[in-house]
């Protein structure tokens, strides 16, 4: 799933300290919740997250498998010591009073926050907003909306495109020339040696096989090739840059460095399918999502999949067709 949200009024409120706090908080909540962050990017007025979330049946099974001891241990990753102590005190008190159902209710509410994207986002946004407002003496909402999300088929070529779209945000915005130099994205975090970020990139490169033989160095070279191939700037017939990105010379230099080349793709990083397409993947995947939510569409709508336009997308489809190619602004 691709999630995006913007600061209210699209104000540039997020500085270096705020972006770093976002990164740390996101990772803590991910460890507790079990929602996997594949990659991410946080810019001055918005952020992108590429998340892997189990379906409802898998989530229910995973929650049921977590013992009380394991739950309290996971809470240490995201909650204060005071909150954990108070939770343990209340659970213990209810049990001593012969009210096990009350104790179980507290633990059940905590488990319900796990393996759920809505709970993950609510916790992340609420905590970030509270911290930001306190630090800056500010009141009121910080974010423009609840959050926007697009379902992404968990298939390697699809996930690679979406991951590249996110990790290249700062390049497309003209902030950096090399994605590794923008420290508040998953790729730069991985290059810096952060284990969780590397696991996200590894999962993308390995694909569904999860081949343990593919180590970080090999995955990093393959993913960097992909980023440079996808992030190449676009020029018109007169040589004028029409889309910011990585120069052809820089792309050639990376190719010459010996990294494994991926298939050449035309990735329009500002195409609105990535934020407004509702669901992205193969025709079969999008049709399955359409059937699941058929009741939300008009009676005249007979099929769900709409081929992506304005580029060579290897058969990718979206649930929502778009009338405009490019959105304004960065990211």
N, C-alpha and C positions, 0 to 999 in steps of 0.2 A: 504494500500500500504506500502511495506517495501522499504525504501530508504537507500542506503549505499554509502559512498564516502570516499576516502583515500587521505592523503597528498601526493603531488607529490614525487615520488621516495620512497614512504612509509617511509619517515623520521619521527622520533619521535619528532615532533615539538610542540606538544600540551601539555603544562604543566598545573598545577593546575589553574593558573589564566586564561589561554586560555579556559580551559574546563568550568570554571564558567561563563566566558563571553559568551561562546557558549550557555549555558543553559539560561541565562538571555535574550539574543538576540532572541533565538528560541521562548521563551514564549511570548515576546513582539510581534513578527511578527505573531505568531499564533493567538493572541487576535485580531489583526487587520484583518487578512486574513480570519478567519473562518475555516482554515485548522486545524483539531483537532490532537494533538499529543497524541496518546494513551500511548506509552512509548518510551524510547530512551536510548542511551548509547553513551558516547564520551570517546574514549581511546586516547592513545598517538599519533596515526597516522591515525585514522579513526573514523567515527561515524555511528550509525544506528538510523533510525527513523521509527516508526510504525505510519502511518498517516491514518486518516479517512477523505476522501474527497468526497463531493457530486458529482453525475454524472453531465454531461453537462446541462441537462434540469433543474435539481435541482439547480445547480449553477446559471444559468441564472435567474431563478425565485427569488433566494435569493438576487442577486444583484439588481434586479428591485424593491425589497421590501425595500431597504435601502434608506431612505430619505437623502437629502443633509445634514441636521442637524445631523443625525445618522452617516453619513459617516465622517463628520468632528470630531465627538466625538470619533469614532473608530481610527481615525488618531492619536489621542493623545497617543494611546497605542504603536505606533511604529515609529512615526516621531517626529522630533525636533519641538520646538515651532516656530523657525524661518521659517522652511519649511511650517508649517501650516499657519502662518501669511501671507507668500508670496502667498500661494495658495488662501487664502481668498481675498487678495488684487487683484490678477489677475482676479479671478472670478467676483468680484464686479466691477472692471474697465470695463471688457468686457460688462457687463450688462448695465452699465451707458452709454457706447458708442453705445448701441443698437446692440450688437453682441452676442445675447444669445447662438447661436450655438457654439461660441468659448468657452464660459463659460461651456456649457454642455460637450464639448469635453474634457476639463480638468477633470471634475468630472467622465466622462465615463472611462478615462484612469486609474483613481484611482480605480474605481469599478472593472475593468478588472483584477486587481491584487488580487482580493478576490476570495476565494473558488476555487483556481487553484493551483495545486501542482507545476507546472513549475514556476509560479510567486513567490510562497512561497520559493522554493529552490533558485531561482535566487537572491531574496532579502537577504536571509540568508547567502548564500555563498559570495555574493558581499560585504556585510557589514562586515562580519567576516574577509574576506581577507584584506579589506582596513584597518581595525583596526589593524590586526596582522602585516601587512607590515609597517605601520606607527610606531608602537611600537618597532619593531625590525630593523628598517632601511633597510627593504627588498623591492625588486621589483619583479614583475613577478607573474605568476600564483602560487597559493598555493595548489590547488586541482588537483588530478591526472586526473580527467575526469569531464564531465558535471555532472553526477551522475548516479548510477545504481539503477533500481527499479524493484520490483516484485509485481504484482497484488496479493492481498490476499483476499480470499473470506471472507466477513463480516459475518462469522458464528462462534459461540463461541469456539468450539473445535479447529478450525483453528487459530483463533486470539490468543487463549491461547498458542498454540505451538510457534507461532511467537513471542509473547511477552516474553515468557520464553527464547527463543533463544537470544533475545536482552538483557534482564536483567541479564542473566547469562554470558555475554561476559567476564566480569572482573574475574569471577570465573574460567572459562575455560582457561583464559590467565594466571592464577596463581597469579593474583594481590591481590586478597582477597579470604578468605575462605567462607565468608557469603556475599551474594549479597547486603544486607542492608548496608554493610560497604564501598561500593564503591559509593561515593556520587554523581557521575556524571552519574546516570542512573535513569530511571523513578521510579523504585521500591524504591531505597534509598531516592529519593526526596519525594516520598509519605510517607515513614516511618518518614521522618523528619517533616512532617506536611504541606507540600505545597499542597494547595487546588487543583490546576490544575492537578498535578501528581496523586493525589488521585482520581480525577474524571476519569482519564484514566484507572486506575486499576479497579475502580468500574464498568466502562463500560464493561471491559473484563469479570469480574466475574458475573455480572448481565446478560450478554448476550443480546439477542434481546428483552427479556422481560422488561429490564430496571426497574426491580422491586424495588421501593423506600424502600421497607421493608428491603432490604439488605443494612445494614449500613457499615461504614468503618471498624469497628473492625471485623465483620464477614467476610467481603471481604478480609481484610488483612490476616486473618488466613487461608482462603481457598487458596489465591494466594501464600502465603508462603509455604504451603503444596505442591502446584503444582510445585513451583520452586525447592524445595528440592527433590521432586520425580523425576523431569526431569533432575536435575543437578547432580545426583549421579555419582561419578567417575566410570570409567570402568577399570577393571583389567583382565589380561590374566590368563591362567590356573596355572601359577606359582606365581600369586599374584603381578605381576609387573603392575604398572599403565600405561595403554595405552592411557588414556584420562583423563586429569585433571578435577577435579570437587569436589563435596562435598562427604565426607566420608560416608560410610554406617552407622557408629555410629552416625554421626551428623544428618543424615536423620532420624534414629530411635528416636533420642532425640526430634526432631521436631514433629514427629508423636505422641510421648508419651505426648507432651505438651497439647494435647486436641484439636488441630485444626482439621477441617474437612478434611478427605482424599479425594483426587481426584483420578480418574482412573490412574493406573500405565502406564506410557508411556516411550518408549525408544526414547529419543530426542538426536540425534547426532548434537550437536551445531555447528559443522564445516562442515556439509553436504552442498554441494554447491547449492542444490535446493533453499536454503533460500536467496541466492543472485543472482543466475543465472537461476532460474527456470522459469522466465518470468511471470507465473501466478501459484498460488497454491490454491487448494480448492477441493471440491468434483468433481467427474467426470463430472457432468452436468455443473458446473460452468466453468471448464476449457474448455469444449467443446464449451460453449457459447462465450468465449474469442477467441477461435480458429476460429469460424465462423465469428466473427467480423473482424478479421485480416487475413482472409483466403488468401487474395491476396499476403501476404508476404511469403507464404510457397510454396514449389514446388508442381507441379501438381500431383506427386505421393503420397503426404501426404493426406490421406483420413480421419484421425481422429486426434484430438488434444491432448487428455488426455494420459499421461504416468504415470503409478503408481510409487510412490516413492519407492526406493529400500533401502536395508541395514537397515531395521528396521521395527517394527510394527507401521504402520502409520494410522490405522483405515480407510483405503480406500482413503487416500489423493492422489491426482494426481497433476502433474505439466505439463506445456505446453512444456517444454524442457526436453528431456532425457539427462542424464549425464553419461559419461564414467568413471569418477573417483569419488571415494567416498568422499575423504577428501581433503581440501585445506591446504596448508602449512601456517604457521604463526598463529598469534592469531586473534580471532574474525572472 
